[in-house]
Amino acid sequence: MGAELFAPCASLWAATASPRATGMAVQAPLQVDVAVIGGGVTGLSAALHLAQAGVQVALFEAFEVGHRASGRNGGQVVPGFKPLPSALIKRFGEQAARRMMRLGYGCADELFALVERHRIDCHPTRNGWLQGAYSQASSDYLARRSREINAHGGTTRYLDRDAVRAATGSDYWPSGLLEESAGAVQPLEYARGLARAAADLGATLYEHSPVQAITSVSRGFQLQINGHAVHARKVIVATDAYTDRLVPQVAQSYVNVASAQIATDPLPAALQQSLLPLRAGISETRKITYYCRIDPEGRFVIGGRGRNGDHLDPATREQLRKAACERFPHLNDLPFTHGWACRVGMTIDDLPHLHQLADGLWTAYGYCGRGVAMGTTLGRVLSEAVRDTPASALEFPVTPVKRLPLYPVRQLSAMAALQWYRLRDAMGHPG
Ligand SMILES: Cc1cc2nc3c(=O)[nH]c(=O)nc-3n(C[C@H](O)[C@H](O)[C@H](O)COP(=O)(O)OP(=O)(O)OC[C@H]3O[C@@H](n4cnc5c(N)ncnc54)[C@H](O)[C@@H]3O)c2cc1C
């Protein structure tokens, strides 16, 4: 962690965000009621909701808030879960699945309400989110997905080829699914706005304060930060793909995936009008998917699977540029002026995980590319969990941590899985 401690976050969002002063670092021993580790959307939302409930809370971030995925993502605010409602009911039972779906299909509403309540200046837009099909099988899948989601409280619309063309300005996708409650934010401004709102409500935020260890002690936990001991009665771990050795059993329960993005400068006005005229972000049903949108300033931003979680390599940059031009040939001669990458946590069941690791020690992670809205919502759920809401009353199922079966070779297994998914995508498998 040390060498990169003050590395800049070289994303479009960092380059265009309003300047801000760095927060203070831990420089002395501390005693807090609840410690939140990680200044991404999960941790920030947990801190905000705890402070709102009058709890004495301190958040500790290794770098600066929004330094990792929360400040570098595509900014697409997408409700719900990847698995179909029928799969959730089969796995969790009717009652738990219904409660979970109410939470999931409402999480974009929850995020935009939070933005409004705390006047977070993060360029919010609410034009929906599209999932594009790429084969007859995936069109059939989207039609079924739309029916199932709408039957469980979601608001989606199945779009045929003409409707997708009208929404995107592209012939690439044969059909699509529009999630009407979705939208977008400038992700780094959103994370920083959550931090400001949490601080305004009384949370204390420490930056450049990496937690080196968590030890169970009498009446709580001791954290080691910058050579000082911090005692907390309860702890929330919100470190997603960067959990590493801090909580090995968590780090061993998901796969780290690199996701990368490139962006243009604001497009010429005529091009801005013809590209994605609905201004909904779009992703695809493929397992190895690309996602893109136009931001409010008219920049085209596209992302997809990367090779390295720390920087954008030339091969990934070219792969993303090609993907952009395949979908929107009008972009052929335009330069992509920004490029960046980050790690993101993926679970093998395609669902986020909420765990109680010990009495008073909680975590949530693994949003599988949908963490902007769901991380915000599960941050709130974590704040309820550490305030002693019984697990059975939480709106998301609390599951035991399960180490991945092939953990020692999990990244190799992940690469093998990627090849398998590429093959499935090429064969037209629905999703
Ligand atoms: C390129 C990319 C594009 C994406 N696009 C989208 C999108 O458009 N829509 C969407 O919904 N999701 C998207 N995602 C996923 C989404 O960004 C994540 O799911 C979400 O941000 C996870 O939030 P988090 O707070 O749990 O974790 P993070 O944002 O990763 O935050 C964890 C924080 O913990 C800190 N930390 C780690 N270890 C320690 C320690 N020991 N001590 C103190 N601090 C520590 C890290 O520095 C980091 O700031 C994307 C992800 C990537 C990488």
The ligand as a MOL file (V3000), in Angstrom:
LIG
                    3D

  0  0  0     0  0            999 V3000
M  V30 BEGIN CTAB
M  V30 COUNTS 53 58 0 0 0
M  V30 BEGIN ATOM
M  V30 1 C -13.9150 1.0630 -14.0100 0
M  V30 2 C -15.1530 0.7510 -13.2030 0
M  V30 3 C -16.4000 1.0920 -13.6900 0
M  V30 4 C -17.5590 0.8270 -12.9490 0
M  V30 5 N -18.7500 1.2910 -13.3950 0
M  V30 6 C -19.8530 1.1820 -12.6070 0
M  V30 7 C -21.0740 1.8150 -12.9700 0
M  V30 8 O -21.1500 2.5130 -13.9800 0
M  V30 9 N -22.1430 1.6350 -12.1560 0
M  V30 10 C -22.0720 0.9090 -10.9960 0
M  V30 11 O -23.0820 0.7710 -10.2940 0
M  V30 12 N -20.9040 0.3330 -10.6020 0
M  V30 13 C -19.7950 0.4820 -11.3610 0
M  V30 14 N -18.6090 -0.0460 -10.9420 0
M  V30 15 C -18.5660 -0.7420 -9.6480 0
M  V30 16 C -18.5830 0.2450 -8.4610 0
M  V30 17 O -17.6850 1.3030 -8.7170 0
M  V30 18 C -18.1950 -0.4840 -7.1740 0
M  V30 19 O -19.0370 -1.6010 -7.0230 0
M  V30 20 C -18.3430 0.4050 -5.9460 0
M  V30 21 O -17.7230 1.6570 -6.1440 0
M  V30 22 C -17.7490 -0.2690 -4.7300 0
M  V30 23 O -17.7800 0.6690 -3.6910 0
M  V30 24 P -17.0920 0.3300 -2.3060 0
M  V30 25 O -17.2470 1.5320 -1.4620 0
M  V30 26 O -17.6270 -0.9380 -1.7690 0
M  V30 27 O -15.5640 0.0520 -2.6770 0
M  V30 28 P -14.4250 1.0620 -3.2010 0
M  V30 29 O -14.9770 2.1910 -3.9540 0
M  V30 30 O -13.3820 0.2190 -3.8730 0
M  V30 31 O -13.8610 1.6600 -1.8790 0
M  V30 32 C -13.0730 0.9120 -0.9840 0
M  V30 33 C -12.1870 1.9250 -0.2850 0
M  V30 34 O -11.5020 1.2650 0.7660 0
M  V30 35 C -10.2140 1.8280 0.8580 0
M  V30 36 N -9.3650 0.8750 1.5770 0
M  V30 37 C -8.9630 -0.3470 1.1670 0
M  V30 38 N -8.2110 -0.9250 2.1170 0
M  V30 39 C -8.1610 -0.0430 3.1530 0
M  V30 40 C -7.5380 -0.0740 4.4340 0
M  V30 41 N -6.8330 -1.1320 4.8360 0
M  V30 42 N -7.6910 0.9980 5.2490 0
M  V30 43 C -8.4230 2.0780 4.8680 0
M  V30 44 N -9.0180 2.1530 3.6490 0
M  V30 45 C -8.9020 1.0970 2.8270 0
M  V30 46 C -9.8180 2.0230 -0.5930 0
M  V30 47 O -8.7440 2.9510 -0.7230 0
M  V30 48 C -11.1160 2.5010 -1.2020 0
M  V30 49 O -11.2310 3.9220 -1.2300 0
M  V30 50 C -17.4510 0.1660 -11.6930 0
M  V30 51 C -16.1890 -0.2030 -11.2020 0
M  V30 52 C -15.0520 0.0970 -11.9380 0
M  V30 53 C -13.7090 -0.2710 -11.3730 0
M  V30 END ATOM
M  V30 BEGIN BOND
M  V30 1 1 1 2
M  V30 2 1 2 3
M  V30 3 2 2 52
M  V30 4 2 3 4
M  V30 5 1 4 5
M  V30 6 1 4 50
M  V30 7 2 5 6
M  V30 8 1 6 7
M  V30 9 1 6 13
M  V30 10 2 7 8
M  V30 11 1 7 9
M  V30 12 1 9 10
M  V30 13 2 10 11
M  V30 14 1 10 12
M  V30 15 2 12 13
M  V30 16 1 13 14
M  V30 17 1 14 15
M  V30 18 1 14 50
M  V30 19 1 15 16
M  V30 20 1 16 17
M  V30 21 1 16 18
M  V30 22 1 18 19
M  V30 23 1 18 20
M  V30 24 1 20 21
M  V30 25 1 20 22
M  V30 26 1 22 23
M  V30 27 1 23 24
M  V30 28 2 24 25
M  V30 29 1 24 26
M  V30 30 1 24 27
M  V30 31 1 27 28
M  V30 32 2 28 29
M  V30 33 1 28 30
M  V30 34 1 28 31
M  V30 35 1 31 32
M  V30 36 1 32 33
M  V30 37 1 33 34
M  V30 38 1 33 48
M  V30 39 1 34 35
M  V30 40 1 35 36
M  V30 41 1 35 46
M  V30 42 1 36 37
M  V30 43 1 36 45
M  V30 44 2 37 38
M  V30 45 1 38 39
M  V30 46 1 39 40
M  V30 47 2 39 45
M  V30 48 1 40 41
M  V30 49 2 40 42
M  V30 50 1 42 43
M  V30 51 2 43 44
M  V30 52 1 44 45
M  V30 53 1 46 47
M  V30 54 1 46 48
M  V30 55 1 48 49
M  V30 56 2 50 51
M  V30 57 1 51 52
M  V30 58 1 52 53
M  V30 END BOND
M  V30 END CTAB
M  END
